Amino acid sequence: MELRVLGGSLRRRTLVLVVCIAGALALLAEARPARADDSTERAAEAAFADGLKLMKADHCREALERFRESQRLDPASGTLLNIAYCENNVGHVASAWLAYRQAIPLAEASHKPQHIQMAQDAANGLEPELPLLTLSVPEANQRALSISLDGQAFERSAWSVPVPVDPGRHDVVAVLEDGQRWERSVTLARAERMTIELPSRPATAAPPAAAQSAHSEPSKTPARAPHSEASRTWAYATGGVGLATLLTGSALFVSARLKYDSADSGCDGQNRCNDAAYTTRKSAIGRAELAYALGGAGAVLTGVGVTLWLTSETPSQNQGAQATILVGGDAESARLLLRGYW
């Protein structure tokens, strides 16, 4: 039987393809968000412990600052429950109600049914005591550029809708596109309902720009880089094509390997084969070379996609829609109650 020496081997190609796949996986692993480091977690725990001590000593105003800091560093349903308790303790019933409501999805995500039930019961119990303020905006006044309540932007979705507020004084400011300005202050008691009708044409002229800035600051909406969305779209598209190409190359390579090994019976240990085995292995090597090319191209495209994703601007977490509007309390008060209950 005539033996022919096969000129190539799959071992070298196997090693190269494995290196390509490992490189692509390393890039993907680097793209994942990093977890908070230990120092951040320790700071959150320390702030929570301080808040718990202050709360037990009936110093809820001071405890709120520490709980909010802990929640900022490491959001948790237990911390939100403590914030809600302290807000209610100092008379901020709407802030407490909002914090209880915000604790529910966090408790659901962390699978804490006790916190879910506790937050739901407490929020339901506070609802009859909520002061509700309605800012009624006539249709003729829809040209208002902005309305603010206690210095915070009052979204159009809340116009003419009862909104929970904390008991006490609240300042309403409306600024129209022609520069006219309208202001009013009201005081609500616990469980009180009040409606403020904005005039169809405010009578107070707008003060000069310098004086106006002394009364209120215009709300600032975080700018989003115009290229951010397009860059991420290209990143997903390029990375997706790259991964698909890489997987196709890998599948083709496995097929080539199996075909190559199927000719073992027609070859000796020195890679000398009969005609049939030689033809089979030659075909397998050709298929492996194509797989190698696809794998390399896939790794490159995946790397490009990851690079685009890493260099695109991440949208601010505050750009998402908010289902509830808090008035008269610090927005940070939406972080709540209880690791301390355990």
Disulfide bonds with the S-S distance in Angstrom:
Cys267-Cys273 1.88
